[in-house]
């Protein structure tokens, strides 16, 4: 087949070890390619994808000047990646899961067109390169390369938008030349347990907006060491918008420095730390939208938060004062806030000022209310008792019709036993989706039944609804008349437990139907219009699998 340009093989089991391929081949995508070497006659080849193969790559890539894409993931016989000095067109190189990979040829660090390099889960890789000059690089990943202890020196400016992922590596420090990564936007150093120092110049990189250093216990107090060297002016201050700094033994002073040093923060995750209170200067963080304080066991006091905050997570913060708990409930009440909070119940009842409070007592497994005119602007509260630590989905319907976003069939929250979830419903939907909710309720100008169900099969002790009066008239919403019963979380309730079993069975049946639908969709035959898109799809699925494992 001398004119063959594209060859894609799936689920093959060939006994031959010597493969003869046509010289005109442009794309070779062969998972489980059976040979230890690549034929040298493929001088016009553009893309290789030879994952899960016995390749050793003993010879350099001297005859592949047109090559732009290589994927050798899970080729466990590769110990050294050879020279690519003659492959100057290479744009994408992937070596994930090469368990015996030890080193790279230095020529990899001098590829002018390389945009993507990923070699995650290579546990024997101790050193990548001594230097790199990759002006086109946009993505570099060595996640879970647990022996990798050195990051290469940077030669020349690298100003392309760049994402670097170094999770769970043995990196101890970043080189001084890191400052030349002027295009760096995203840096993930999560679980780098040996990392003990961050240069202050890192935070002055003009485009760095996301930094993740959670699980780096030796970095505690790192910000305090260069507090005076960080400018906080709008013109020259750090541009950081997302900071993850969990499991770092941060104290109150550390948190104060963080709040003052990064005025542009939008997302702050400082979970599992040792501080006792949140500094009052948090009120000056006018861009802050998400604050994760979960598992801060000593945390007692949180001041009133800025109106920009949308999500607060204080799961397992069991030392919170009564004033703080009351403040979080009251934040939901503010008309200008669209807030979601997860916090311990601590025997807290839904406040009496909520417009509807109901015990999930005997039979109803849905939060029900009726609305007319427009969809009501409300906040919901769910109090959960005994349950496993898990993700809870909230599924909304109007008159038995599913109205959730096509891209998000249910809205998921991570909760735990004896916790309460507070949420403004406006956070679930975009403005356009909210208009569709209004259209559902407006149709026919009659009362419409709105239901919110917790899935899979989770039944809260209580739920409540608070109506934002400036947005919704109490004449256009009505609730079921049920007697409120104060039942503390964890108390024995035989009738409730009996009905809970019945409801759980019913919910399990519904969940099973959903799973079957998803399986059918996944198993349906797919039509690939372009072979290169198929390779890209496999690569994306592989990355998604890693994300799932990480989560």
N, C-alpha and C positions, 0 to 999 in steps of 0.2 A: 504494500500500500504506500507507494513512494510519494504520493501527494497528500498523505494524511497530515493535517495540521493540529488537530485536537484529539487527545486520547484521555478518556476518563474511565477508570475501572473501579468497581465497587464489589466487595464481598467475593473476591477471587481467592483461590487456593491453588497456586501453580507449583508444580514440582520442579520446574526448570530454575536454574540459578544464573544462567547467562541469557540476557535479554537483548535481542536485536530490535532496534527501533528505527523508523524512517528518519532520514536526515532533515526533512522539511518540517519536522514536528515543532510547533510553537508552544503548545501547552501540554504538560504531562501531569495529570492528577491521579495518583495511584496509591491509595491507602493500602499498606501492606506490600509494597513493592518488594519482590523477593530477592533481589540481588544486593551484594555488598558494595557495589560501585555503580556510578552513573556512566552510561556510554559516552565516550569522548567525541562521537561524531555529531552530536546535537548542537551544531554551531549556530543555529538560528532560534534556539529555544528561548522563550521569553519568561515562562513561569513553570516552576517545579512545586508540586505538593506531594511529598513522599513520606507522609506520616506513618508511624508504626512499622518502620522498615528496618532490616538488619544492616543498613548502610554504616560504613566506617569512615567515609570521607578522608581517605588517606592521601588522595591527590588534590592539588590545588585546582581552582576553577579558572583554568587558563584559556579555555576555548569557548567561553560563554559570554562574549562581550555584549550581547543583546539582553541578557538576563536581568529582569527587574523584580522578580518575586521568588522567594525560596521559603518553603515550610518543611522543616525536618522534625517536627514535634514528635516526642515519644520514640525517637530512634535511639535506643538504649546502648547501642554499640559505639556511638560517637563519643570519643574522648577529647578530641581537639578539633576545633573548627579551622579549616585551612585558609590559605591565602585567597583573597578576592581582589588582588591588586589589578587584575585585568578585567574585572567585572564592575566597571565604573558606573554603569547604569542602574545598579541595584537600588531599589527603593524600599523593599520590605523583606525583613529576615526574621523568621520565627523558629525558635528551638525550645519550645516549652516541653517540660517533662523528660529532657535528656538526662537521665539519672547519673550517667557516668561522664558527663561533660566536665572537663577540668579547666580548659583554657581556650582562648581565641587568638588567632593570628593578629598581629598588630595592624595589619592592613585594613581590618574592619573599622578601625578608628579614623580612617582617612577616605571615606566614601562621600563624595560631594552631593550625591542625590538621595542618600539613605534618609527616609522619613520615619520609619517604624522598625524598632528592634525589640523583640520580646523573647526572653529566655527565662521564664519563671519555672519554679520547681526543679531546679538543677542543683541538688544538695551538695555535690562535690566541687562546684565552681567556687574557687577561693578568690580569684582575681579576674576582673573583666579585661581591662587594658590599662597600660600605664598612662596613656594620654588619648584624648579624642579631639578631632577637628571635624565635626559633622554639622555643617552650616544649615542643612535642610531638615535636621532631626525634629520630629514633633511628638514622638512617643518612645519612651525607654522604660522597660519593665524587667525587673529581676525579683519579683515577689517570690518569697519562700525559698530563695537561694540561701539556705541557712548557714553556709560557710563563707559567703561573700563578705570580706572584711574591708575592702578598699574600693573607693570610688575614684575613677581616673581624673587626672588633671585636665582642665579645659584649655584648649589652645585656640585663641581667636574668639571673637564674639559669636554667640549663637542666639540669634534674635527671632527665630521662628516661634510661634506659640507652642510651648513645650509642656508635656506631662511626663513626670518621672515617678515611678512606683517602685519602692524598695522595701516592701513589707517583710517583716520577719527575717531580715538579713543580719549579718554580724558586723555591720557598719559601725565604727566607733566615732568617726568624725567626718566632716565634709571638708574638702580641700579649700584653700583660700581662693583658688581660681573659680570657685563656684559662682562668684560674683559676676563672671563673664556670661553666665546663662541669663542674659537680659530678657529673653523671651519666656522664661519659666513662669507658668501660670499655676501649676498643680504639682505639689510634692507630697508623697505619701511615705512616711517612715514609721508607720504603725508597727508596734511590737519589735522594734529594734532595741533589744534589751541592753546592748553594750554601748549604745549611743549616749555619750556623756557631755557633748558640747555642740552648740549651734552658734555659728559666727553671727554677730550682729548685722553684718553686711547682707545676710540672707534676707532680712526683713525690709531692706531698702531696695530690693529688686523691684523695678517699676511695675511689673506685671503680675507678681505673685499674689494670687487671690485665695488660694486654698493650701493650707498646711495641716497635715495629719501626723501627730506625734504621740498618739495615745499608746499606752503600754510601754513607754520608755521611762522606767522608774528613775534612771540616773539624771534625767533632765529637770527634776524638781528644783525650782529656784533659778532655772536658766535665764528667765526673763529679768529677774531681779539683778543679775550680774551686769547687764548692760542697759539698765533702765535709763540712765542719763544720756546714753548715746542715741536713743531713738527719738527722732523728731515726731511730733504729733500734729504738725500743721497740715492743713488740707493740701498744700502745694507739695510738700516734701515728705510727709509722713508715710508710714507703711500703708500699702493698699490692700492688706489682708482682709478678706471678707468671710472666710470660713476657717475656723481653728478647732481641731480636735486634740484635746490634751487630757485624756482620761488616764487613770491608773498611774499618776505621777507624784503622789503624796504632796499635792499642792496645799499650801496653807492660806490663811486669809490674806496675808501680804502679797503672795504670788498672784492671787486672783485680782487684787486691787491694781497691781502693776499691769496685768493683762488688759483690764478694762480701760485703764488710762492710756496705754500704749497703742491700742488698736481701735481708734474711734469709728472705723468703717465696718466693724464686724457685723455680719448679718446672722451667721450661724456659729454658736459656741457650744462645744461639747466638753465639759469638764467633769464628767461622771466619775464615780469611784475615787474621790479625793477626800482630803482630811479637813477642809475648811469648815468653819462653824457658821459663818454668815456671809451673805452676798453684800459687797460694798454698796453704799448709797450712790456712788458714781455710776452705777448701772443705769440710773435714770437718764444719764446724759448720752447713753448709747442709742441714738435716735434711729439707727438703721437696723438694730437687732430684731430679728424675726423668730429665731429658734434658740432655746436655751435648754440644754440637757444637763440636769443635775442628778440624774438617777444614781442610786447606790452611794450617795454621800451620807454615810451613816451618822456623822456628827453634825450635819447641817441643821440649824435651828431657825435662823432668821433670814427672811427674804423681804427686801423693801418693796414698795409699790413699783411695778415694772413700767417701762415706757409703753406708750400706746402702739408702737410698731410691733411689739412681740405678738406672735401668732401661736407658737407652740412652747409649752413648758412641760418638761418631764422630770418629776420628782419621785419616781418609783423607788420604793424601799428607803426613802428618807424618813425613817420612823421617829426621828428626834425633832421634827418640825414643831414649832410652838403653835399654840392655839391662835395667836394673832396672825401668824403666817398662813395657816390654813384658812382662816376667815378672809384674809386678804385675797387669796387665790379664788375663793368663791366669788368675792365682790368684783374681782377683775372681769369675770364673765358678765357681770351685770352692767358694766360700762358700755354705753351705746357705741362708742367709737372703736371698741375692741372687737376683733374676730379671733377668738382665743380657743385653743385646745389645751387641756391640762390633764395629766395623769398623775395621781397622788394617792398616798395611803389613806384609808378611811379613818383609822384611829377612832373607831366607833362614832365617826362624824355622821350626822344625819343631813339629809338634803334640807337646806334652810327653808324656813316657813315662807320666805318671800318669793320662792319659786311658785309659778302659777299653777302647776299641777305636780303632785307627788303621789306615786302609786306603788304599792307593794306588788311584786310579782308573786302572787300568793297561791292561787290554786290552778288557774287554767290558761290565762292569756300569756302567750309566748312572744307577742309583738307589742311594741310601744304603739298605741293607737291614738289618733286624734283626728278631728274633722276640720276642714278649712274650706273657705269659699273666697271668690274674688281673685286673690293672688296667693301664691304660696307663702305661708307665714314665715317671717324672720324670727327664728327661735334658737335657743341653746338647749342642748340635751345633757342629762346627767344619768350615768349608769353606775350603780354600786354593785361590785362583784364580790362574792364570798369565796367559798372553797372552790379552787380550780387550779389547773396546772398553769405554769408560766407559759403563755402562748400568745399568738396573734389572734385578735378578735376582729371579725369582719362585721360591719354594720351595713345592712342591705335595705335600701329604701324603695318603697313602691307606693303608687297612688291608684286607688281603685283596682288593686291587684295587678297593675301594670308596672313592669320594671322601668325605672327612670334613671338608673345609674349611668354614668359616663361609659361610652363605648370602649374607652381605653382603660377604665377602672371599674369593673363590674361590681365591686364592693369596696368599702373604705376600711382599711385595716389599721389597727392600733395594737401595740404590744402592751398588755396589761398583766397583772399578777393577782394572786390571792389577796383578798381584803383591800382592794384598790377601787378608786372611783375615777371614771372618765368623764370629763366635762368637755363639750365641744359645741362651738357655734356652727350651725349647719351650713353657713355661707362658705366655710372653708372647704367643703366637699366639692363644690362646683365652681366652674369658671362663670364669668358674667353671662356668656352666651348660653351655657347650660342652665343657669338660673332663670333666664328668660323662658326656656322651654318648660321649666317647672311651673312658672306662672301660667303658661299657656295650657298646661294640663289641668290646673285648678280652675282657670277662667272658663274653660269649655262648658257650655250649658248653664253657667251661673247657678250651679247647685252645690250642695255640700259634698265634698269629696273626702273619702277616708284615706288618711296617710298612715302607713305602717313602717316601722323600723324594726328589723329583726337582727339579733346577734347570731352570727354563725361562726363555727359550726356547733350547733346544739348547746350554746352557753346561755344560761338563764341568770340574769342579775337578781339580787335581792330586791332592789328598788330602782325605779327610774323617775326622772322628773323633767319638766319642760318649763323653760323661762321664755316669755314672749317679750321681744323688744318693742315696746309700746309706740315709739316714734315711727316705727316701720310698719307695724301691724296692729290693727284695731282688735280689741278683745271681742268685738261683735262678729268678727270673721273667723274665729277659731273656737272650738268647743271640745271638751274632754269628757271621757267616760266617767260616770259617777261611781267611783269605787272608794271604799273606806280605806283611809291611810292607816297602816299598821306599822308601828315602830318595832322592828325586829332586828336586834344586833347581829352583825355578821358572825357566823360560826355557831349561833344558837341552834338547838335542836328543834326541828319543825317536821314532824312526821308526815303531816298532810302535804306540806310543800315538797318534801323529798319524794313522796309517792308520785305526785304529779310531775316532778322534775324528771323522773325516770321515763314516764310516758312521753313527755315533751322531747327528751333527748333522743328517744327512738324515732320519733317523727322527724326531728331535725336531721338525724343521721340518714334517714331515707332520702330527704331532700338533698343532702350533701352528696350522697352516693350518685344520685341522678346527675348532679353537676359534674362530678368526676367522670362519669361515663361519657357525657357530652364532650368534655375536654379530650378524653382518650380517643374518641372517634375523630375529632378534628385533627389530633396529632398524627393519627394513623392514616389519614386520607392521603392518597397519592399526590405528590407535588410535581409540577411541571417547571423545569428550568429552561428559561429561554436563552440564557447565555452561560457558557461553561464556567467562565471566570466568576460569575455571580455565585455559582454553586460552591466553588472553593471558598469564597468569602463567607458564605452562609455557614459552612462547616467550621470555619475559624471563629465566627461569632458565637456559634453554639458552644464551642470549646471554652471561650471566655466566659459565657454565661454560666457554664457548669462550675468554673472556678469561683465565680461570684457566689453561687449558691452554697458551695462548700464553705467559703469564708463566712457567709452569714450564719 
